[in-house]
Amino acid sequence: MPKIVDHDERREELITATWRTIRKLGIAGATTREIAKEAGIAHGLLAYYFADKNAMLEAALDRAYVVAAEQLVARISDLTGVAAVRETLLAALPIGDNRPEVEVLVASWGAMVTDEAQRTRRYTSFREWRDTVRLLVAAAVAAGEMTAEQTPGEIADALVALADGLTLHAVMAPADYPAQRLVATVDKAIERYR
């Protein structure tokens, strides 16, 4: 009797294998052959789930953005003010459970420099995150928890730039940027706006 395969489950397994491959070899090294090897399946089986390498990479990146957004919602659902701003910034950093998707997303940043379609598509997700930070900072300013010496947009943009820079450095040099250093840096930055 043939083995019954749950195609949705297998597709998710392949996306996870794509994440692992990207984390090990980068976007350029994530060939379909390497992904199949990482997934422990025959190379030819990939065609049943994805049209080509680009489709696999798109699915992996889409999933990384979805996971990041879901984690953010879970982290800030009961928070307001500065606490919500802080958690939103920390959610963007490669700390703990979110490290895999953050590493995958950072690996994709290079492609956005030269690929207009990728830049447009991926920047939409970034803009949503930035706008969330702006709304939360505005709420914290309105509540008197953050300074009104700068506009909420200016404060949020500075904090977003800090989180992006920390993320990049933490992915490139994790030993130099352990979780406690990342958290302390975010906390010091937020304190400047209180």
C-alpha positions in Angstrom: 0.0 0.0 0.0 1.5 3.4 -1.0 2.4 5.9 1.8 -0.2 8.7 2.1 1.6 12.0 2.1 0.1 15.2 3.5 1.0 17.6 0.8 0.6 20.7 3.0 2.7 19.2 5.7 5.4 18.2 3.2 5.4 21.7 1.7 5.9 23.2 5.2 8.8 20.7 5.8 10.4 21.8 2.5 10.0 25.5 3.5 11.7 24.7 6.8 14.5 22.8 4.9 14.8 25.9 2.7 15.2 28.1 5.8 18.0 25.8 7.1 19.7 25.8 3.7 19.6 29.6 3.4 20.9 29.9 6.9 23.8 27.6 6.1 24.6 28.6 2.5 22.9 31.9 1.9 20.4 32.7 -0.8 22.8 32.0 -3.7 23.8 28.6 -2.2 20.3 27.5 -1.6 20.0 25.5 -4.8 17.2 23.0 -5.3 19.7 20.2 -5.0 20.9 21.5 -1.6 17.4 22.0 -0.4 16.4 18.5 -1.4 19.5 17.1 0.4 18.6 19.1 3.5 15.0 17.8 3.4 16.2 14.3 2.8 14.2 13.7 -0.3 14.9 13.1 -4.0 15.6 16.2 -6.0 12.9 15.4 -8.5 10.2 15.4 -5.8 10.6 19.2 -5.3 8.7 19.8 -8.6 5.5 18.4 -7.0 5.5 21.2 -4.5 7.3 24.2 -6.2 7.6 25.2 -9.8 11.3 26.2 -9.4 13.9 27.5 -7.0 12.5 31.0 -7.1 9.1 29.7 -6.0 10.7 27.8 -3.1 12.7 30.9 -2.0 9.5 33.1 -2.3 7.6 30.6 -0.2 10.3 30.5 2.4 10.6 34.3 2.6 6.8 34.7 2.7 6.6 32.2 5.5 9.4 34.1 7.4 7.5 37.3 7.2 4.2 35.6 8.3 6.0 34.0 11.3 7.6 37.3 12.3 4.3 39.1 12.1 2.5 36.4 14.1 5.2 36.5 16.8 4.9 40.3 17.0 1.2 40.2 17.5 1.5 37.6 20.2 4.3 39.5 21.9 2.5 42.9 22.1 -1.2 41.8 22.4 -1.4 42.8 26.1 1.1 45.7 26.0 0.8 49.4 25.6 3.0 52.4 25.6 6.8 52.0 26.0 6.4 48.3 26.8 4.8 47.7 23.4 7.5 49.8 21.6 10.2 47.8 23.3 8.7 44.4 22.5 8.2 45.4 18.9 11.8 46.4 18.5 13.0 43.2 20.3 10.8 41.1 18.0 12.8 42.2 15.0 16.1 41.1 16.5 17.7 37.6 16.1 17.0 36.6 19.7 15.7 33.2 20.8 12.9 31.5 18.9 12.8 34.2 16.1 16.5 33.8 15.1 15.8 31.4 12.2 13.3 33.6 10.4 15.3 36.8 11.1 18.4 35.2 9.6 16.4 34.1 6.5 15.1 37.6 6.1 18.5 39.2 6.4 19.9 36.8 3.9 17.3 38.1 1.4 18.2 41.8 1.9 21.0 41.6 -0.7 18.6 40.5 -3.4 16.5 43.5 -2.8 19.3 45.9 -3.8 19.3 44.7 -7.4 15.8 43.2 -7.9 13.1 45.8 -8.1 10.3 43.2 -7.8 11.8 41.8 -4.6 12.4 45.2 -3.2 8.8 46.3 -3.8 7.4 43.1 -2.4 9.6 42.8 0.6 9.5 46.5 1.5 5.8 46.3 1.9 6.3 44.1 5.0 9.1 46.3 6.3 6.8 49.4 5.9 4.1 47.6 7.9 6.5 46.9 10.7 7.9 50.5 10.7 4.3 51.9 10.7 3.5 49.7 13.7 6.5 51.2 15.5 5.4 54.7 14.6 1.8 54.1 15.9 3.1 52.6 19.1 5.6 55.5 19.7 2.8 58.0 19.0 0.6 56.2 21.6 3.5 56.3 24.1 4.1 60.0 23.5 0.3 60.7 23.9 0.4 58.7 27.2 3.3 60.8 28.4 5.7 57.8 28.5 8.0 59.2 25.8 9.2 62.7 25.1 7.4 65.0 22.7 10.7 66.9 21.9 10.8 65.1 18.5 7.9 63.9 16.4 6.8 60.3 17.0 7.8 59.6 13.4 11.3 60.8 14.0 11.6 58.8 17.2 10.2 55.7 15.6 12.5 56.0 12.5 15.6 56.3 14.8 14.5 53.2 16.7 13.7 51.3 13.5 17.2 52.2 12.1 18.8 51.0 15.4 16.9 47.7 15.3 17.9 47.1 11.6 21.5 47.9 12.3 21.6 45.6 15.4 19.9 42.8 13.4 22.5 43.0 10.6 25.4 43.0 13.0 23.9 40.2 15.2 23.4 38.0 12.2 26.9 38.7 10.8 28.8 38.5 14.2 26.6 36.7 16.7 29.4 36.2 19.2 29.9 40.0 19.3 26.2 40.7 19.6 24.7 38.3 22.1 21.0 38.7 23.2 21.8 40.6 26.4 23.8 43.2 24.4 21.0 43.6 21.9 18.4 44.0 24.6 20.6 46.5 26.6 21.2 48.6 23.5 17.5 48.8 22.7 16.7 49.7 26.3 19.3 52.4 26.4 17.9 53.9 23.1 14.4 53.9 24.4 15.5 55.5 27.6 16.8 58.5 25.6 13.3 59.2 24.5 11.6 59.0 27.9 
